[in-house]
């Protein structure tokens, strides 16, 4: 027997993050770093720096978004 997912109470908003270019930038950074493996060390370094920077920013943005969410009752009904 399957259980329906919990539906938030009436009036409670479902939080969805806004659009972001971070996934695209992360993809570019990883791709440049991988291309650098065959084309030269400068590309590995540039791709690695971009990748690391995007991950740090993404985590910081996510932590900020989570901190801004309203507190709610942690009991599961």
C-alpha positions, 0 to 999 in steps of 0.5 A: 500500500503506497502512502501519499506524500505529505501535503503542506498545510493550507497557507504554507508555501512550498519553497523553490529556489530561483533560476541560477547560472551556477550549474552551467558555470560548473559544467564549463569549469569541469569541461575546461579542466578535462580539456586541459588534461590533453591540451595543457596545464593552464586549462586544468588550472583555469577550469579547476579554479572556476569549478572550485569558485562555483561550488563555494558560491553555490554552497554559500547561496544554498546555506543563505537560502536555507537560513532565510526559510521560515522556522516550522514545527519539526514534528512529523504528522 
